[in-house]
Structures are given as C-alpha cells and as structure tokens.
Amino acid sequence: MNLASVLNFFQVKIAYAHCDIPCGIYDPHNAQLAAHTIIRMTQLLGEVKPVRQAQGKREDETKAEHDIARITHVKEEHASLLENELTTLQNDYFKEEHIKEYPSLPELFKNASRLGAKARQGIDTDSAQKLLLVVQDIAEIFFKTKGVIPVRVKSVYPTGGEIVTYK
C-alpha cells in the first residue's frame, strides 16, 4: 500500500494560509515593494525604444521585443505577488473588529484589486501610482491595528515615492 492509498482512505482536509501554519506573521511591506516594482516596470515599458523603420535592423526589433517581454513578465509577477499579499491581509489578518474601526478598509481592498487589474492591462503609470497609494493606505491601517504609529518615509527606489513603515 502506498502513501496515496493511505491518504485516500482518510478524509484529509487541507488548510490554507500564507504559510499554511497560521503563524501570525503579516506585513504589508511585500505589497508595497510589489507596487513600486509595478510602477518601475511601467516606466521602463514607456522607455523601450521603438524600432526605427528607416534603419530596418532586425536586431533592434528583436531587442525591443525581448525587453518588452521581460519587463512585462516582471510586472505580471509583481502584480500577482501584490494580489496574493493583499488577499492574505484581507482574508487572514483583518478581522471584523478592524473593519468596524476602519470602515474604509473593504473599499480600499476593492480599489486595490481594480487598480491592480488596470495596471496589468496596459502601460498606465497613473493607475500604477494610484495602486501604490491605496496599498500605502492599507499599510497605514495595518500598522495602526498593531498599536504602532505608521510613518511614510522616502523610498530609495528609482520610482521615488514613499514606503509606509512604523515607529
């Protein structure tokens, strides 16, 4: 008898959490980092040099296609990461008492989802910037629920902007 047969014999329920333990470790940092990365990838997509038709060089066209594919892939990865991080915060961390204290929270998550989809669908720096602002608003509420004072500090990323942390 193999392990699969044994497991099929017993009714096994699978538990899901961000680390499948529930460990109690939550932090909006990764969501903020992902939002900054989405902004940066959107900026880089806007900087890809178009192929000059007069030159007609196939290598320029191939390089542009390659750059667009790589940058888009990274943007998609970080959009998925941001979505997963926010889903974990929304479903595993924030409880009914948080929503009562911060009634804007459900709308913030809804806006983050909408803006994340919009940022994925195109090269829209404005949506990417708005996404970061919403993620930062969620981060501020998160830190308040932890009993610490949220602060916005200048990021060291090429996107400029800020990161929400606490003191």
C-alpha positions as CSV (number, residue, x, y, z in Angstrom):
1,M,0.0,0.0,0.0
2,N,1.4,3.4,-1.0
3,L,1.0,6.8,0.7
4,A,-1.5,8.0,-1.8
5,S,-3.8,5.0,-1.0
6,V,-3.5,5.6,2.7
7,L,-4.3,9.3,2.3
8,N,-7.3,8.5,0.1
9,F,-8.6,6.2,2.9
10,F,-8.6,9.0,5.4
11,Q,-10.6,12.2,4.8
12,V,-7.8,14.8,4.8
13,K,-8.6,18.5,4.9
14,I,-6.1,21.0,3.6
15,A,-5.7,24.2,5.5
16,Y,-4.6,27.3,3.6
17,A,-2.8,30.4,5.0
18,H,0.1,32.5,3.7
19,C,2.4,29.9,5.2
20,D,-0.1,27.1,5.9
21,I,0.5,27.2,9.6
22,P,-1.2,30.2,10.5
23,C,1.9,31.8,12.0
24,G,0.5,35.2,12.8
25,I,3.3,37.0,10.8
26,Y,1.8,39.5,8.5
27,D,3.3,42.6,7.0
28,P,2.3,44.9,4.1
29,H,5.9,45.5,3.1
30,N,5.9,43.0,0.2
31,A,2.7,44.5,-1.2
32,Q,4.4,48.0,-1.2
33,L,7.5,46.6,-2.8
34,A,5.4,44.9,-5.5
35,A,3.5,48.2,-6.1
36,H,6.8,50.1,-6.5
37,T,8.0,47.4,-8.9
38,I,4.8,47.6,-11.0
39,I,5.4,51.4,-11.2
40,R,9.1,50.9,-12.3
41,M,8.2,48.2,-14.9
42,T,5.5,50.5,-16.3
43,Q,8.1,53.3,-16.5
44,L,10.6,51.0,-18.2
45,L,8.0,49.9,-20.7
46,G,7.5,53.5,-21.7
47,E,11.2,53.9,-22.2
48,V,11.6,51.0,-24.6
49,K,13.0,52.5,-27.8
50,P,10.7,52.0,-30.8
51,V,12.3,50.4,-33.9
52,R,13.2,53.0,-36.4
53,Q,11.6,51.9,-39.7
54,A,14.3,53.7,-41.7
55,Q,17.0,51.6,-40.2
56,G,15.2,48.4,-40.8
57,K,17.5,46.4,-38.5
58,R,16.0,43.2,-37.3
59,E,18.3,43.1,-34.2
60,D,16.8,46.4,-32.9
61,E,13.3,45.0,-33.3
62,T,14.3,41.7,-31.6
63,K,15.9,43.6,-28.7
64,A,12.8,45.7,-28.2
65,E,10.5,42.7,-28.3
66,H,12.8,40.9,-25.8
67,D,12.9,43.9,-23.5
68,I,9.1,44.3,-23.6
69,A,8.6,40.6,-22.9
70,R,11.0,40.6,-19.9
71,I,9.6,43.8,-18.4
72,T,6.0,42.7,-18.8
73,H,6.8,39.3,-17.2
74,V,8.3,41.0,-14.2
75,K,5.3,43.4,-14.0
76,E,2.9,40.5,-14.1
77,E,4.9,38.6,-11.4
78,H,4.7,41.5,-9.1
79,A,1.1,42.2,-9.8
80,S,0.4,38.5,-8.8
81,L,2.6,38.9,-5.7
82,L,0.7,42.1,-4.7
83,E,-2.6,40.4,-5.2
84,N,-1.6,37.4,-3.1
85,E,-0.2,39.6,-0.3
86,L,-3.3,41.8,-0.2
87,T,-5.6,38.7,-0.2
88,T,-3.7,37.3,2.7
89,L,-4.0,40.5,4.7
90,Q,-7.7,40.9,3.8
91,N,-8.7,37.3,4.5
92,D,-6.3,36.2,7.2
93,Y,-5.2,39.3,9.1
94,F,-8.0,41.8,9.1
95,K,-11.0,40.8,11.2
96,E,-14.5,42.2,11.8
97,E,-13.2,44.4,14.6
98,H,-10.7,46.0,12.2
99,I,-13.4,46.7,9.7
100,K,-15.6,48.3,12.3
101,E,-12.8,50.6,13.4
102,Y,-11.7,51.3,9.8
103,P,-14.8,51.1,7.7
104,S,-12.9,52.3,4.6
105,L,-10.9,49.0,4.6
106,P,-13.2,46.9,2.3
107,E,-13.3,49.8,-0.3
108,L,-9.5,50.1,-0.2
109,F,-9.1,46.4,-1.0
110,K,-11.7,46.7,-3.7
111,N,-9.9,49.7,-5.2
112,A,-6.5,47.9,-5.0
113,S,-8.0,45.0,-6.9
114,R,-9.4,47.2,-9.6
115,L,-6.3,49.3,-9.9
116,G,-4.1,46.2,-9.9
117,A,-6.1,44.8,-12.9
118,K,-5.9,48.1,-14.7
119,A,-2.1,48.4,-14.1
120,R,-1.7,44.9,-15.5
121,Q,-3.8,45.5,-18.6
122,G,-1.7,48.3,-20.0
123,I,1.1,50.8,-19.7
124,D,-0.7,53.2,-17.3
125,T,1.7,54.9,-14.9
126,D,-1.2,56.8,-13.3
127,S,-3.0,53.6,-12.3
128,A,0.2,52.1,-11.0
129,Q,0.8,55.2,-8.9
130,K,-2.8,55.2,-7.6
131,L,-2.3,51.5,-6.7
132,L,0.7,52.3,-4.6
133,L,-1.3,55.0,-2.7
134,V,-4.1,52.6,-1.9
135,V,-1.6,49.9,-0.8
136,Q,0.0,52.5,1.5
137,D,-3.4,53.4,2.9
138,I,-3.9,49.7,3.7
139,A,-0.4,49.6,5.3
140,E,-1.1,52.6,7.5
141,I,-4.3,50.9,8.8
142,F,-2.4,47.7,9.3
143,F,0.2,49.4,11.5
144,K,-2.5,51.2,13.5
145,T,-4.1,47.9,14.3
146,K,-0.8,46.7,15.6
147,G,-0.7,49.6,18.0
148,V,2.3,51.4,16.4
149,I,2.5,54.7,14.6
150,P,2.7,54.4,10.8
151,V,5.1,56.8,9.1
152,R,5.8,57.4,5.5
153,V,9.5,57.5,4.6
154,K,11.2,58.3,1.3
155,S,12.0,55.2,-0.6
156,V,15.4,54.6,-2.1
157,Y,13.8,53.1,-5.2
158,P,14.1,54.7,-8.7
159,T,10.3,55.2,-8.6
160,G,10.7,57.8,-5.9
161,G,7.7,57.9,-3.6
162,E,7.4,56.5,-0.2
163,I,7.2,53.4,1.9
164,V,4.9,53.1,4.9
165,T,6.6,51.7,8.0
166,Y,6.2,52.4,11.7
167,K,7.9,53.8,14.7
